[in-house]
Amino acid sequence: MERLAGRILLLGGWRRSGLAVLAGAIGALAMPPFGVFAAMFVSFTLLVWLLDGLTGNPERSGTLNLRAAFLTGWLFGLGYFVAGLWWLGNALLVDASGFAWAIPLAVLGLPALLAIFYGVAAMFARLVWSDGMGRIAALALGFGLTEWLRATIATGFPWNAIGYAAMPVPLMMQSSYVLGLFGVTALSVFVFAAPALLGTRRGAVPGLTLAVLLSAAHFGYGAWRLHLAPPEIGEERQVSIRLVQPNIDQAQKMENADRVGVFEKHLALTSAAPAAGHQRPDVIVWPETSVPFILTENPDALVRIGDVLQDGQVLITGAVRAEERGAGLPPRYYNSIYLIDDKGQILAASDKVHLTPFGEYLPFEDLLRRFGIEELISLPGGFSPAASRSPLTLPSGLSFYPLICYEAIFPGELAPDLAGANAIINITNDAWFGATPGPYQHFLQSRLRAVERGVPLIRDANNGISAVTDSYGQVVDGLALNISGAIDATIGMPTVPKRNSFDHNLNFWLVLGVLGFVASISRLGFIRRMN
């Protein structure tokens, strides 16, 4: 290890740059659908040694070292995001004639922008770099802070945050209940980077010991919560959920030519008899924008829904909602979720709050439209964001907290107490991404929202991955990618909504404070030794 570390420390030029990109790309293997957990240990160990090589160059000034650290982190991020997000280009192939030109922007341009955060993380860590365990803490501090910023700045895009690599299965997801995504992210970077201490030896014993203890706590808490935690107090209500996954080709949806056929396919899957061993579903769920017309302008469609639903059943479906603004003005359009009863009446609705840039709305609209750039979903004026989110309250008294599409990747989109909801409902349309890693990554991130808040998740997609999970992220039942059909799953929901008493934001900043303290103390000791 020492010999390998020494060779990497001495690398320069294109070899150093190439290894930085490769290190980031290796880390992407830890994300779904590959889930190679060990890849992150290789990735961050290489990054630490590359940054060590900068500190050992006496010819560089402090400013040049910071610039070199930023470049190293940026190249690392470029490799990570290109390898992990290349599938975004698939969405542009749905309407290739209009958007194929933008594939390089999606596959290379967006990763180049996101990599800036990792460049800042490396540069920040370099400010308090030392030669022992402290530099591992500095890197964890830098990545923890910048991953949080990545979820916040310019509407945010925290896709594939490093912490997800530490939570691939329910046993390893439970720490997020206490720390949230970003607290887990900061500590996981420390653990992933700890093997780098074997290459330089200084601080190896305390650093590796701490990494082992953190890992033991991570696995131990998961095992305790899954198998030994006392049961929740309060009566549970068993609810049968039917997830309808029609698997409509996205190009067909956009052409809007066979709207009646698409609608009837949803109705047919809704009315199918329950599978052997399953009871009649109480709640039927259709995916995002599954109704191919404005529901409120098509009363016949509501009548058809009422005819298909049996007594006491309700339908939760995604649809576009139009809001008139008066004579001479185009209506506002919202990406919405409706609750409809067995009489075809709309009982409740909620609109999407966090819209997808370039998909549902155009940032810097006036400027970009001058260059002929449009959003992927073409509506006059695009979609409008809702000012707030409204839980869907069922006639039974249960309440679901709605998240539409990629809103589920943002921990901050969920109210601390979920507004008293008993479960999270997430409808989406991952058909945009085809048979790529995208739907698998999206599903993992949605599951983590349920674990963080301690409530079940009901997730329905046009084309995978549709599933019902319990409050621990364990899949009760679901439908895989590229499957057309419906699945029935029964899930227990506490009649009294549960509230996670842990303050994830507070715990995240406490974690950063501890890492900052360790990094600062190590840096002071390093300076004294140098002097």
C-alpha positions in Angstrom: 0.0 0.0 0.0 2.8 2.4 0.8 4.6 1.7 -2.5 1.3 2.2 -4.4 0.5 5.4 -2.5 4.0 6.7 -3.2 3.7 6.1 -7.0 0.3 7.9 -7.0 1.7 10.9 -5.0 4.4 11.4 -7.7 2.1 11.3 -10.7 1.9 14.4 -12.8 0.3 15.7 -16.0 -2.2 13.7 -17.9 -1.6 10.6 -15.7 -2.7 12.4 -12.6 -5.7 13.9 -14.4 -6.7 10.5 -15.9 -6.4 8.8 -12.6 -8.7 11.4 -11.0 -11.3 10.9 -13.6 -11.0 7.1 -13.3 -11.2 7.3 -9.5 -14.6 9.1 -9.8 -15.9 6.7 -12.4 -15.0 3.7 -10.2 -17.1 5.2 -7.4 -20.2 5.3 -9.6 -20.2 1.5 -9.6 -21.4 1.7 -6.0 -24.7 3.1 -7.2 -27.7 1.0 -8.5 -28.0 -1.2 -10.4 -24.5 -2.4 -9.8 -24.2 -1.8 -6.1 -20.5 -2.6 -5.8 -20.1 -1.3 -2.3 -16.3 -1.7 -2.2 -15.9 0.6 -5.2 -16.2 3.7 -3.0 -13.2 2.6 -0.9 -11.1 2.4 -4.0 -12.4 5.7 -5.3 -11.8 7.8 -2.2 -8.5 6.2 -1.3 -7.2 7.2 -4.7 -8.6 10.7 -4.2 -6.8 11.2 -0.9 -3.5 10.1 -2.3 -3.9 12.4 -5.3 -4.5 15.3 -2.9 -1.5 14.2 -0.8 0.6 14.6 -3.9 -0.3 18.2 -4.1 0.8 19.0 -0.6 4.1 17.5 -1.2 5.1 19.7 -4.1 7.3 22.5 -2.6 7.3 24.4 -5.9 3.6 25.3 -5.7 2.4 28.4 -3.8 -0.7 28.1 -1.6 -2.9 29.5 -4.2 -1.6 27.1 -6.9 -2.1 24.2 -4.5 -5.8 25.3 -4.0 -6.3 25.5 -7.7 -4.7 22.1 -8.2 -6.9 20.7 -5.5 -10.0 22.1 -7.1 -9.0 20.6 -10.5 -8.3 17.2 -8.9 -11.7 17.2 -7.2 -13.4 18.5 -10.3 -11.9 15.8 -12.5 -12.9 13.2 -9.8 -16.5 14.6 -9.9 -16.5 14.6 -13.7 -15.7 10.9 -13.8 -18.2 10.2 -11.1 -21.1 12.0 -12.7 -20.5 11.0 -16.3 -20.3 7.4 -15.3 -23.4 7.7 -13.0 -25.6 10.0 -15.1 -24.9 9.2 -18.7 -28.4 7.7 -19.0 -29.9 11.2 -18.9 -29.2 11.3 -22.6 -31.9 8.6 -23.1 -34.6 11.1 -22.2 -33.5 13.3 -25.2 -33.8 10.4 -27.6 -37.6 10.1 -26.9 -37.9 13.1 -29.3 -34.6 12.7 -31.1 -35.5 15.1 -33.9 -35.9 17.9 -31.6 -33.5 17.2 -28.8 -30.7 14.9 -29.9 -28.4 17.9 -30.3 -28.5 18.4 -26.5 -27.2 15.0 -25.6 -23.6 16.2 -25.1 -25.0 18.9 -22.7 -26.8 16.2 -20.7 -24.0 13.6 -20.7 -21.0 15.9 -20.3 -22.3 19.4 -19.6 -24.4 18.7 -16.5 -21.7 16.4 -15.0 -19.2 19.2 -15.6 -21.4 21.6 -13.6 -22.1 19.2 -10.8 -18.3 18.3 -10.6 -17.7 21.9 -9.5 -19.2 20.9 -6.1 -16.6 18.2 -5.7 -13.9 20.6 -6.8 -14.9 22.9 -4.0 -15.0 20.0 -1.6 -11.4 19.1 -2.4 -10.2 22.7 -2.3 -12.0 23.2 1.0 -10.3 20.1 2.4 -6.9 21.3 1.2 -7.3 24.4 3.4 -7.1 22.2 6.5 -5.1 19.3 5.0 -2.7 17.4 7.3 -0.7 14.2 7.2 -2.8 12.0 9.4 -6.4 11.2 10.2 -7.3 14.8 10.1 -7.1 15.0 6.3 -9.7 12.2 6.1 -11.9 14.3 8.4 -11.3 17.4 6.2 -12.3 15.5 3.1 -15.4 14.2 4.8 -16.3 17.7 6.0 -15.8 19.1 2.5 -17.9 16.5 0.8 -20.6 16.6 3.5 -21.0 20.4 3.1 -20.9 20.5 -0.7 -23.3 17.6 -1.1 -25.7 19.6 1.1 -25.1 22.6 -1.1 -25.7 20.5 -4.2 -29.2 19.8 -2.9 -29.9 23.4 -2.3 -28.3 25.8 -4.9 -30.2 26.6 -8.1 -33.2 24.4 -7.1 -30.8 21.6 -6.3 -29.9 18.2 -7.8 -28.7 15.8 -5.1 -28.9 12.7 -7.4 -26.4 10.0 -6.4 -25.2 11.8 -3.3 -22.3 9.8 -1.9 -24.3 8.7 1.1 -26.5 6.4 -1.0 -23.5 4.2 -1.6 -23.4 3.4 2.1 -27.2 2.5 2.1 -27.8 -0.1 -0.6 -30.0 -2.4 1.4 -32.4 -2.0 4.4 -29.8 -3.2 7.0 -27.6 -0.2 5.9 -30.4 2.3 5.4 -31.5 2.7 9.1 -28.8 5.3 10.0 -30.6 7.8 7.8 -33.5 7.7 10.3 -31.2 9.4 12.8 -28.7 11.4 10.6 -30.6 12.0 7.4 -29.0 11.6 4.0 -26.3 14.3 4.4 -25.2 13.2 7.9 -24.7 9.7 6.5 -22.9 11.2 3.5 -20.3 13.0 5.6 -19.5 10.1 7.8 -19.5 7.6 4.9 -16.8 9.7 3.1 -14.6 9.4 6.2 -15.1 5.6 6.2 -14.6 5.3 2.4 -11.3 7.3 2.6 -9.9 5.6 5.7 -7.9 2.9 3.8 -5.7 5.8 2.4 -4.1 5.9 5.9 -2.5 2.5 5.2 -0.5 4.2 2.4 1.1 6.8 4.7 0.9 5.1 8.1 0.6 8.3 10.1 -2.7 8.3 12.0 -3.6 4.9 10.6 -4.4 3.2 14.0 -6.8 5.9 15.3 -8.3 6.6 11.9 -9.0 3.0 10.9 -10.2 2.3 14.4 -12.7 5.1 14.2 -13.8 4.0 10.7 -14.4 0.4 12.0 -16.4 1.8 14.9 -18.5 3.9 12.6 -19.1 1.0 10.3 -20.0 -1.2 13.3 -22.5 1.4 14.5 -24.0 1.7 11.0 -24.6 -2.0 10.7 -25.4 -2.6 14.4 -28.1 0.1 14.5 -29.6 -1.3 11.3 -29.7 -4.8 12.7 -31.2 -3.5 16.0 -33.9 -1.4 14.3 -34.9 -4.2 11.9 -34.9 -7.0 14.3 -34.7 -5.9 18.0 -36.4 -2.5 18.2 -39.6 -2.5 20.3 -42.8 -2.5 18.2 -44.6 0.8 17.5 -47.3 1.6 20.0 -50.7 2.0 18.4 -53.1 0.0 16.3 -52.2 -0.7 12.7 -54.7 -0.6 9.9 -54.1 -3.1 7.0 -54.4 -1.4 3.7 -54.4 -3.2 0.3 -52.7 -1.2 -2.4 -52.9 -1.9 -6.2 -50.1 -0.4 -8.2 -50.8 -0.1 -11.9 -47.7 -0.1 -14.1 -48.9 0.2 -17.7 -45.5 0.4 -19.3 -46.6 2.9 -22.0 -43.8 3.8 -24.4 -42.8 7.5 -23.7 -42.8 8.4 -27.4 -46.4 7.1 -27.6 -47.4 9.2 -24.6 -45.9 12.3 -26.2 -47.6 11.7 -29.5 -50.9 11.6 -27.7 -52.5 9.8 -30.7 -54.1 6.9 -28.9 -55.3 8.7 -25.8 -58.4 6.5 -25.5 -56.3 3.3 -25.7 -53.9 4.5 -23.1 -56.8 5.4 -20.7 -58.5 2.1 -21.3 -55.4 0.1 -20.5 -55.2 1.8 -17.1 -58.9 1.0 -16.5 -58.4 -2.7 -17.5 -55.5 -3.1 -15.2 -57.5 -1.4 -12.4 -60.5 -3.8 -12.8 -58.5 -7.0 -13.0 -59.3 -9.6 -10.3 -56.9 -9.8 -7.4 -54.2 -12.4 -7.6 -54.6 -15.6 -5.6 -54.2 -14.9 -1.9 -54.8 -11.2 -2.1 -57.9 -9.3 -1.1 -59.7 -6.6 -3.1 -57.5 -3.5 -3.2 -58.7 -0.5 -1.2 -56.5 2.0 -3.0 -55.5 1.9 -6.7 -52.6 4.0 -7.9 -51.8 5.2 -11.4 -48.5 6.8 -12.3 -47.5 10.4 -13.0 -49.5 12.1 -15.8 -51.2 8.8 -16.6 -54.5 10.4 -17.6 -53.9 11.6 -21.2 -56.2 14.6 -21.0 -57.4 17.3 -18.6 -59.6 15.4 -16.2 -61.8 18.4 -15.2 -62.6 19.0 -18.8 -63.6 15.4 -19.5 -66.5 14.4 -17.2 -67.0 11.2 -19.2 -63.6 10.1 -18.1 -64.5 10.6 -14.4 -67.7 8.6 -15.0 -65.6 5.8 -16.5 -63.3 5.8 -13.5 -66.4 5.7 -11.2 -67.8 2.8 -13.1 -64.6 0.7 -12.8 -64.0 1.4 -9.1 -65.9 -0.9 -6.7 -67.7 0.4 -3.6 -65.3 2.0 -1.2 -62.3 1.9 -3.5 -60.4 5.1 -4.4 -58.0 5.9 -7.2 -54.9 8.1 -6.9 -53.6 9.2 -10.3 -51.3 11.6 -11.9 -52.7 14.1 -14.4 -52.2 17.5 -15.9 -54.3 20.2 -14.2 -55.3 23.4 -16.0 -56.2 26.6 -14.3 -57.9 29.3 -16.3 -56.5 32.9 -15.9 -59.0 34.9 -17.8 -59.8 36.1 -21.3 -56.8 36.4 -23.6 -54.4 34.6 -21.2 -53.2 31.0 -21.6 -54.1 28.7 -18.7 -51.6 27.7 -16.1 -50.7 24.0 -16.2 -49.8 21.9 -13.1 -48.3 18.4 -12.8 -50.9 17.1 -10.3 -52.0 14.1 -8.3 -55.7 13.4 -7.8 -57.7 11.4 -5.3 -61.0 10.1 -6.9 -63.7 8.1 -5.3 -66.0 5.3 -6.6 -68.5 7.9 -7.8 -66.0 9.5 -10.1 -65.7 12.6 -7.8 -62.4 14.3 -7.2 -61.9 14.4 -3.4 -58.5 16.0 -3.3 -55.6 17.1 -5.4 -52.1 18.3 -5.0 -49.7 20.0 -7.4 -46.0 19.4 -7.9 -43.9 22.0 -6.1 -40.4 21.2 -7.2 -40.4 21.2 -11.0 -37.7 19.5 -13.2 -35.5 22.1 -15.0 -35.6 21.7 -18.8 -38.2 19.0 -18.5 -41.2 20.9 -17.0 -39.9 24.4 -17.1 -37.1 26.4 -18.8 -34.7 28.3 -16.6 -33.8 31.7 -18.0 -36.7 31.2 -20.2 -36.6 34.5 -22.1 -33.0 34.1 -23.0 -33.0 30.4 -23.9 -36.2 30.7 -26.1 -34.4 33.2 -28.2 -32.0 30.4 -29.2 -34.9 28.0 -29.9 -34.4 26.0 -26.8 -37.6 24.4 -25.4 -38.5 22.2 -22.4 -39.0 18.5 -23.1 -42.7 18.6 -22.2 -44.2 21.2 -24.5 -47.1 23.2 -22.9 -47.8 26.9 -23.4 -45.7 28.5 -20.8 -44.5 25.1 -19.4 -45.7 23.8 -16.1 -46.2 26.1 -13.1 -45.0 25.2 -9.6 -47.4 24.9 -6.7 -46.8 27.2 -3.7 -47.4 24.3 -1.2 -48.0 20.6 -1.0 -51.4 19.2 0.2 -51.6 15.7 1.8 -54.3 13.5 0.3 -56.8 12.5 2.9 -58.8 9.3 2.1 -62.4 8.7 3.1 -61.0 6.1 5.6 -59.2 8.9 7.4 -55.7 7.8 6.3 -53.5 10.5 4.8 -50.8 10.2 2.1 -48.0 12.7 1.6 -47.6 13.2 -2.2 -44.2 13.5 -4.0 -44.3 13.7 -7.8 -41.4 12.2 -9.8 -38.0 13.5 -8.8 -39.3 15.4 -5.8 -38.5 12.2 -3.9 -34.8 12.8 -4.3 -34.9 15.9 -2.1 -35.0 15.2 1.7 -36.0 18.9 2.2 -39.2 18.4 0.3 -40.7 16.5 3.1 -42.2 18.3 6.0 -40.6 17.2 9.4 -43.9 15.6 10.5 -45.2 14.9 6.9 -48.2 17.1 7.8 -49.6 14.2 9.8 -49.6 11.7 6.8 -49.5 8.0 7.4 -47.4 7.2 4.3 -45.5 8.8 1.4 -47.0 8.3 -2.1 -44.6 8.9 -5.0 -45.9 8.7 -8.6 -43.4 8.9 -11.4 -42.7 8.2 -15.1 -39.3 6.7 -15.5 -40.1 5.5 -19.0 -38.1 8.6 -20.0 -34.9 6.7 -19.1 -35.5 3.3 -20.6 -33.6 0.2 -19.4 -30.7 2.2 -17.9 -29.5 2.7 -14.3 -31.8 5.8 -13.9 -34.9 4.0 -12.7 -32.9 1.9 -10.2 -31.2 4.9 -8.8 -34.5 6.8 -8.5 -36.1 3.9 -6.7 -33.3 3.7 -4.1 -33.5 7.4 -3.4 -37.3 7.2 -3.0 -37.0 4.3 -0.5 -34.6 6.4 1.6 -37.2 9.1 2.1 -39.5 6.5 3.7 -36.7 5.3 6.0 -35.7 8.9 7.0 -39.3 9.7 8.1 -40.2 6.2 9.4 -43.4 5.7 7.3 -44.3 3.4 4.4 -43.8 4.3 0.8 -46.2 3.7 -2.0 -44.4 4.2 -5.3 -46.0 3.8 -8.8 -44.2 4.3 -12.1 -45.3 4.1 -15.7 -42.4 1.8 -16.3 -40.6 0.6 -13.2 -39.8 0.5 -10.5 -43.2 0.3 -8.8 -43.3 -1.0 -5.2 -44.7 -0.7 -1.7 -42.1 -0.6 1.0 -42.5 -0.5 4.8 -41.1 2.2 7.0 -37.7 0.4 7.1 -37.3 0.4 3.3 -38.1 -3.3 2.9 -40.0 -4.1 -0.3 -43.4 -5.6 0.5 -44.1 -6.3 -3.2 -43.5 -4.5 -6.5 -43.0 -4.7 -10.3 -39.7 -4.7 -12.0 -38.6 -2.6 -15.0 -40.2 -3.2 -18.4 -43.2 -5.1 -16.9 -46.7 -4.2 -17.8 -49.3 -5.2 -15.2 -50.7 -4.6 -11.7 -49.6 -5.8 -8.3 -51.5 -5.9 -5.1 -49.7 -5.4 -1.8 -51.0 -5.2 1.8 -49.2 -2.8 4.2 -49.8 -2.0 7.8 -50.2 1.7 8.6 -50.4 3.1 12.2 -53.7 4.7 12.8 -51.9 7.5 14.6 -49.3 9.0 12.2 -45.8 8.5 13.3 -43.3 11.4 13.7 -39.6 11.0 13.6 -38.3 12.9 16.6 -34.7 13.2 15.2 -33.7 16.5 13.8 -31.8 15.6 10.7 -30.5 19.1 10.0 -29.2 19.5 13.6 -27.5 16.1 13.6 -26.0 16.9 10.2 -24.4 20.1 11.5 -23.2 18.3 14.6 -21.5 15.7 12.4 -19.8 18.5 10.4 -18.8 20.2 13.7 -17.0 17.1 14.9 -15.3 16.5 11.6 -14.2 20.2 11.5 -12.8 19.9 15.0 -10.8 16.8 14.2 -9.5 18.4 11.0 -8.6 21.6 12.7 -6.7 20.0 15.6 -4.8 17.8 13.2 -3.9 20.8 11.0 -2.6 22.7 14.0 -0.4 19.7 15.0 0.8 19.4 11.4 1.8 23.1 11.3 3.7 22.8 14.6 5.6 19.8 13.3 6.4 21.6 10.1 7.8 24.6 12.1 
